Amino acid sequence: MQTHELYGLILNKKWTDFLKSLEVGEHTFTFPSIPDIKSCKATAYDINSNKTGRAYYFNVVKDEKKVTITVVAQ
């Protein structure tokens, strides 16, 4: 999926679709707000606890609203 399409999913708060669209590896995005980051992280936590074969790990720089998401195949 193209970067602009991924940002469209972020702007529309489609966290599950956004996370599932990421390929295995590391991805960095700037989010619109801290609450959006928290909401996306909560969705990732839920997916991780379901053990669907992929796990999502977050590294957040709050003052920049920058998030690095690491996707790992399990």
Rosetta blueprint (number, residue, H / E / L):
1 M L
2 Q L
3 T H
4 H H
5 E H
6 L H
7 Y H
8 G H
9 L H
10 I H
11 L H
12 N L
13 K L
14 K L
15 W H
16 T H
17 D H
18 F H
19 L H
20 K H
21 S H
22 L L
23 E L
24 V L
25 G E
26 E E
27 H E
28 T E
29 F E
30 T E
31 F L
32 P L
33 S L
34 I H
35 P H
36 D H
37 I H
38 K H
39 S H
40 C H
41 K H
42 A H
43 T H
44 A H
45 Y H
46 D H
47 I H
48 N H
49 S H
50 N L
51 K L
52 T L
53 G L
54 R E
55 A E
56 Y E
57 Y E
58 F E
59 N E
60 V E
61 V E
62 K H
63 D H
64 E H
65 K L
66 K E
67 V E
68 T E
69 I E
70 T E
71 V E
72 V E
73 A E
74 Q L
